[in-house]
Amino acid sequence: MSTDVTLGRTSGRVGRADPAFPVLHGRPDLGWVNDPNGLAHVDGVWHVFFQHNPAAPVHGDIHWGHASSADLLTWRAEPVALRPTPGGPDAVGCWTGCVVLDGPDRVPTAVYTGVGADGPEHAVTLVATSGDGLRTWTQEPAAVAVPDPQEGVREVRDPFVFTHDGHRWAVQGAGHPQGRGRLLLWRCDDLRAWEPAGELLTSDDPVAARWAPANTWECPNLIPFGDRWLLVVSLWHWRDGSHALDGVSWLLGDLEPSGGGLRFVPTDGGELDGGATFYAPQLLATDDGRVLVWGWSREDERDPADVAAAGWSGVLTFPRQLRPTADGLAVDPAPELVGLRREEVAGATRTERSFEVAADGPVELLLDGSDGPRAVVTAGHDGPVRILVDGSLVEVFEAGRATTLRAYPTPGAQWHVRGDARCYRLGEPAR
């Protein structure tokens, strides 16, 4: 992130002083980060919002953080966009949502989940608007959508707005710890007057049941993709008395009229990322026909004491590009990311915090540990591979597949590359 921000106090290593901190990924130096929200490209500037606790590296008191970029390479810290309103319907947190450019004046409007004192079981949908290029926001106090109680649904959240056949709709994730995932549909031509339109999809659909089994579907995204529609859902399970975040699935299918609403009919599906800590992505369909995606990578594999000492938790991935294929879809690094390459570096040992490994065949990446070097990833058996390393975040792209991994370097630790590969130091372009 180009502009440093101080968001809280902590002990021990702080932010960028931690060798595991990903310096090129545009996250604040301190605090908690989870789901990407409100992706937008406005007047040549990319905007990425995200769930954020500025005060501590734990999930709580969730705000919307904000970073912007002119080139998808160099990120600027923007003011916090949304804050919990004391006593309001978002008093506990401003949870996941999207940004819509509303009306003929294309007013930036955040549509988000508000969690109040009654907890997430009673979450509502709220809106906020910006009149200064998405830098500052006015949060409106009235809920625009309040789900009716229904059997088999305990929580509803994460609105995502899309347009179909000249009308605007919104989809929300829903489910129950002892139930099955489902998506609720709303009509919202007027963003301040939502009308319930039934269910878009449930886990009773056999294709969805095969590819996206979950007790609750979170963070649904639905966009046109080639000549089909692409649905992405994150898989929430209730297990052993607690919740588990179990990956992200994509479904390809068609939208069909159903009564006064729509239904999504999937025909194929798959896994969006092969890593265990990748979750809650958001898609952005750009004006030039691309589909970009950012996801959240958690600190599940780091000792909680180290997280507390470092003062930060969670990071968004680099932007990725999705493209249709005969087998469904492929995931590649956004082409702009080659602009992070500074110079090619020689040798099999890497001490840089941020680097790329590119190979046309098998390659292995290892990191020093207490018992010597341990393998982080082996790849390249299916053709060319790119491995992007930034602190503890390792993003692997091979044969149209993405895998997000975590490995935590300590001070003085070294990475080792085995195989015939080219390595590049990564850094922001000179300005």
N, C-alpha and C positions, 0 to 999 in steps of 0.2 A: 504494500500500500504506500503510495507516494507521500501522503500526509500523515505523519504520526499523530496518534491521539492517545491521551491518557484517560482511562475510563474508571479507574479504581485503584485500590491499594492491595498489595499481596506481599507475602514474604518469600524469601528464596529467589530463584531465577524468575525473571519477569519478562514476559513477552518475547521480544526478539533476542534477548540474551540467552534464551533457551535454544540449544542447537536443534531441537525438534520442531521449532516454530517455522511454519511455511511462509516465507517472507514475500513470495510472489503471488499469493492467492487473494490478496485484497481483504483480509479480515482485520478487525481491530486488534491492537496490541494486547488487550486484556479482555477478560470476560468470556461469557458463554456464547457460542454460535450454533444454531441448528438450521432448520429448513430454509432454503432459498425461497423468497417471496417476490411478487410484483416485478418480474423481469420486464424490462421495457427498453425500446430503442427510440429515442425522441430527439429530433433535431441533431442527428449525428452523434449522440451520446448514448452509451450503454449504461443502464441503471440496473443494479442488482440490490434488492433488499433481502433481509434475512432476519430470522428470529434471533434475539440478542438479549442477554442479561449483562448490562454494562458493569455491574457491581461485583460479580463473582463468577467463577467458572462452573456454575451449576445451573440447572434448568429451574427458573423461577423469575418472577417479575419481568415477564417477557415484553420487550420493546421490538420495534422494527429498526434494525440497523440499516445502513445505506452506504454503498460504494458506487462510484461512477468511473467510466473509462471512455476515452475517445477511440481506443484501438484494440480493446480486449487484452491488452498487455500491461499497461500502467494504470493502476487503480488509485483513485483519490477518495479519502475518507470524507463522507458528507455528514451533515448533522443527523442525529437520530431522528427518524421520520415520525414514528408513532410511539406514544407512551401510554401506559395504563392510566386511566382516569379515576382518581380517588372517588369511591362511591358510585362509579358508573358501571355500565354493562361490560366494560373491559378492565375493571379494577384489578383483576388478578393477572391479566395478560392480554396483549394484542397478538393473537396467534395467526396461523398461516392464512394466506389469501393471495390475491392477484392485483394487478393494476390494469385498468381499462381507460382508454382515451375516449371520453364520453361526449356524444353530441357533436353538432357541427363545429364547435370550437375546440373539440378534442381535449376536453378538460381532463387532466390526469386524476383518476379516481381510484383510490385503494379500496378494495372490497375484501374484508377480512373477518376472521373469527374473533369475537369478543368473549372472553371468559371472565365472569363476575364472581361475586362472593359465593354463589350457589355451586360453583365448580363447573367442570367441562360438560357434565351431563345436562346442563342448562345453557350451553353456549348459544349465542345469537350471531347474526351477520350484521356488520356495521360498515359504514363507508367514511372516507376522508378524502378531501380534495386538496390539490396544490395549484397555486397561481403563480409560482415563480420557478418553473422548470424542474419540479419534483424535489426541490431542496427543503422546503418547509410545508407543513400540512395542517389543515384544519379538520379535526375529528368531529363528526356529527354524533350527537348523543342518542338519536332514535334508532332502534333496530329496524333493519329493512326486511329481515326474514327471521321468523321464529318457528322452528319445526314443531308440528303437532306431535304429541306423544303417540307412539305406535308400538305394537307388540314386536319384540325382537330387535328393537333399536334402543340403545342406551345413550349413545353419543353421536352427534352430527357436527361436522366441521369441515374446514378447508375448502371454501368456495372457489371454483374456477369458472370463469365466464367465457362463453364461446358464441359464435354466430352460425346459424344454419337456416338456409332458405329465407333470408331476409329478416329473421327474428333473432333476438338475443336470449340466450338461455344460460343457466348456471347449473353446475353439477357439484354435489357435496358428497364426501365420504361418510359412511355410517356403519354401524354394527353394534355388537354386544359381546361381552366376554364369553358367553356361552352360546353365541349365535354365529351367523355367517355374514360375510361382507356384503354390502349393498351400496348402491349409489342413488341418491335422491336428486330429482330434477326440479328446476324452477324456471318459470317464465320471468324474464326481467328486462323487457324492452325499456322500462323505466327502472333505473337502478335503485329507486327509492320506493318501489311498489312491486315487490316480488309476489308471484302466485305459484303455489305448489302445483306440480305437474306429474306427480307419481314417481315411479322408480325407473331409472334409466337401465339398470342392470342389477342382477343379484347373483350370488354364488350358486343359485340353482341352475344357472346356465352351464351345460357340461364343459364347454370350452373354458369358461372362466373358472370353473371348479378345478379343472386340470392344471391350468397355468397360474392361477392366482388364488390359491386356497388361503383363507384368513378369517379370523373372527370379526375384524373390522378392516375396511379399506380406507386408507388415509391418502391425503394429498392427490386426489384424482386430477388428471390433466387430459383434455380431449381436444384434438386438433385435426384438421384435414392433413392427409399424408399421402402424396401421390394421388391415386384415384380412390383411396379408402379413407377411413378415419382411424387415428391412432389414439388409444387409451392407455395411460400409464397409471398404475396404482401401487401404493406402498402397503406392505403386508404386516398387519398388527395381529399378534396372537396373545391369548391369555394362557400362561403356562406356569405351573407350580406356584400359584398364588400371586403372580406378577405378570407384567406385560413383556413381550419380546418383539423386537423389530426384526422381521425375517425377510428382508430383501425387497426388491422392486420388480414388478412384472409389467410387460407390455402386451397389449391385445390389439390385433388388427381386425377391423370389421366394417360394418355399414350402419348408418343411422336410418331408421325407418319410422314413419308415423305410427303412433300408438294412442288411440283415443284422442285426447286433446294435447298429448305430449309426444315424446319420442322414446324409442328404445334402441339400444345399441346391440347389434347382433355380431358377436365375435366369431371369426373363423380360424384364427391362428394366434399363437402367443409365444412368449419366451421370457428370458431373464434379461433385464436391462444392464446389469453389472454383476460380475462374478465375485465381488468382494463381500466380506462379512460385515463391513462397517459402512456400506453405502446405503443411503435411505433418502426418502422425501424429495426427489428431484422435481424441478419445474422446467417446463418446456417454453420456448419462445419461438413462434413462427415469425420470421423476419419479412420485410417488404420485398426482399430480393428472392424469396422462395425457399430460404434455408430454414431448418429447424435446429435450434441450439438447445442445449440442456446443461443445467448445473445441478449437482447433487450435494448432499451433506455427508461428510465422513466423521464418524464418532470416535471417541477415545476409549473404546471398550477394552483395548489391549494394553492400556497404560495403567500403572499403579495409581490409585486415587490420590495417594500422598504426593506423587510427582505432579499430578494435575493441579492439586491445590497449591503446591510450591511454585509452579510455573505461572499460575494465574490466568490460564487460558484453556479453553476446551472447545473442540469442534472447528471444522474448516469446510468451506465449500470447494468443490473440485474446480479444476480448470474448465472453461467452456468446452463442450463437445458438440459435434455435429451428427445428426441422425440422417440416414438416407435409406430410401426403400430399396429392397433387393428381392430377388426371386424367392428367397427363403424367409422374408419378413422385413428385417431392418438390419442395418449395420451402424456401429458407433465408431466414430473417428475423432481424433483431436481436432478442435477448430483449426482451420488452416492458418489463421493468424498466429498461432502459437510458435511457428517456426521463427517468428520475429524475436523470440526470447533467446535464441541461440547467439552467444557472443563470439566464442572462438572454439575451434576443435582442440581438445586436450589429449595428450598422449599418456600412455601407461595404463596399467590395469587397476591401480589404486586411486580412489577418488577421495579427496578431502573437502571438496566444495560442498556447501550446503545445498545448492541447487544445480542440477545437471541433467542431461538427457543421454540415454543410451539408445543407439539405433543399430539394428542388426538385420541381416538378410537370412539368418539361420539361427540355430540354437545359441542362447546366451543365458548366463546365470548372474544374478546380482546378490551379493552377500554383504552383511553388515557385522562389524566387530561386536562381540558380546563378551560376557564374563567367561564363557567357555571357548572363546575363539570365534572366528567368523561363522555366522549361520546364514543359511540360504533364506533370502526374502522372496525371490521369484525366479523361476526357470521358465523361459518362453522362447519363441522363435521356431518351434517345431512345425508350425503350420504356415511358415512364410515370414515375410518382413515383420519386425516388431519395433515399437517405440516405447521406451520406459522413461517417464518424466518424474524426477525426484525433486521434492522441495521440502527440506526439513524431514519430517516424519511421514509425509504423504507421498505415496508411490502409486502412479497411475500407469497402467499397462494397456497398450493397444495392439491387438494382434488379430488378423483375419476378420476384421469387422466386429470384434468383441472388445469390451472394456472390463478391466478388473481394478478395483481400488483397494489398495493395501496400506497398512500402517507398519512402520518400523522406526524405533526411537533411538536416534544417535545420542550418545553422551559426549561431554567435552573430550575432544581429542580422538573420537572414534573415526574409523575409516570404512569406506565402502570398497568392495572388490568386484571387478567385472571379469568374468571368465567367458571366453568365447571370442569370435571374430566380430568386433563391434567398433563403432565410431562413437566417441563421447564428446559432448559439447558442454561447456559451462553455460548456465542459464542466468540471465539478468535482464532488468528493464532496459529498453533501448535508451541511448543517450538522448537527452532533450536539448 
